[in-house]
């Protein structure tokens, strides 16, 4: 199952900054794209990360440890993917 995670550019940058560049989480995060028509809650810009559910779960665990502010966005995306 694919999971589409959206978060604000600020959350994304701060989360990436906390990750070790050799970690799998860093690799997943660096495959993100910038959406110009993103969620209005993020000022119209959002960072979008398409990944497998296992990768999303891995990101969620890392976010809980390294940058908890990003965890809510990731958990929401996992929940939404499970409902579709």
C-alpha positions in Angstrom: 0.0 0.0 0.0 1.3 3.5 -0.9 1.1 6.4 1.6 1.1 10.0 0.5 2.5 12.2 3.3 2.1 16.0 3.2 3.7 18.3 5.6 4.7 22.0 5.8 8.0 23.0 4.3 9.1 24.0 7.8 8.3 20.7 9.3 10.0 18.9 6.5 13.2 20.9 6.7 13.5 20.6 10.5 12.8 16.8 10.4 15.4 16.3 7.6 17.9 18.3 9.7 17.5 15.9 12.6 18.1 12.8 10.5 21.5 11.3 9.9 22.3 11.5 6.2 23.2 7.8 6.1 19.8 6.7 7.6 17.0 5.1 5.6 14.7 7.9 6.8 16.9 10.5 5.3 16.8 8.7 1.9 13.0 8.5 2.1 12.6 12.1 3.0 15.0 13.3 0.2 12.6 11.7 -2.4 10.0 14.4 -1.5 8.5 16.9 -4.0 7.3 20.4 -3.4 3.6 21.0 -4.2 2.7 24.5 -5.2 -1.0 23.7 -4.9 -0.6 22.0 -1.5 -2.7 22.0 1.5 -4.0 25.5 2.3 -3.2 24.9 5.9 0.5 25.1 4.8 0.1 28.4 2.9 -0.5 26.6 -0.4 2.9 25.0 -0.4 3.5 21.5 0.9 6.1 18.8 0.8 4.7 15.6 -0.5 6.4 12.2 0.1 5.0 9.1 -1.6 6.2 5.9 0.0 5.2 2.4 1.0 3.4 1.8 4.3 6.5 0.2 5.9 8.5 3.3 5.0 5.8 5.6 6.3 5.8 3.6 9.6 9.6 3.9 9.7 9.3 7.7 9.2 6.7 7.9 11.9 8.9 6.1 14.4 11.8 8.4 13.5 9.7 11.5 13.8 8.5 10.5 17.3 12.1 10.3 18.3 13.7 13.1 16.4 11.1 15.7 15.5 7.7 15.0 17.1 6.0 17.9 15.3 6.2 15.9 12.0 4.6 12.8 13.6 1.0 14.0 13.3 1.3 14.6 9.6 2.8 11.2 9.0 0.2 9.4 11.3 -2.6 11.1 9.5 -1.3 10.0 6.1 -1.0 6.4 7.3 -4.6 6.5 8.6 -5.9 7.9 5.4 -4.2 5.3 3.3 -5.6 2.6 5.4 -9.1 3.9 4.8 -8.9 3.8 1.0 
